[in-house]
């Protein structure tokens, strides 16, 4: 019976203390993703004119947070 009371007291103490511990969030600055677009060839022509688009995008943080 005494061990049961001790165990209950211990568990209640842990529950009480767990609410007292403050967890801090990591607040790192979010760098927005960067992108670029280019067209080849860069000259004009008559129809039909073949054009190629090059698209590049990256996120320096490695992930998008929002």
SULHU-V273223 format. One record per run of one state. SS is the DSSP state (@ for helix, = for strand, . for the rest). FROM is the first residue (numbers start at 1). TO is the last residue. If there is no record, write none. Layout:
ss=SS from=FROM to=TO
ss=SS from=FROM to=TO
This chain:
ss=. from=1 to=1
ss=@ from=2 to=18
ss=. from=19 to=33
ss== from=34 to=40
ss=. from=41 to=51
ss== from=52 to=58
ss=. from=59 to=66
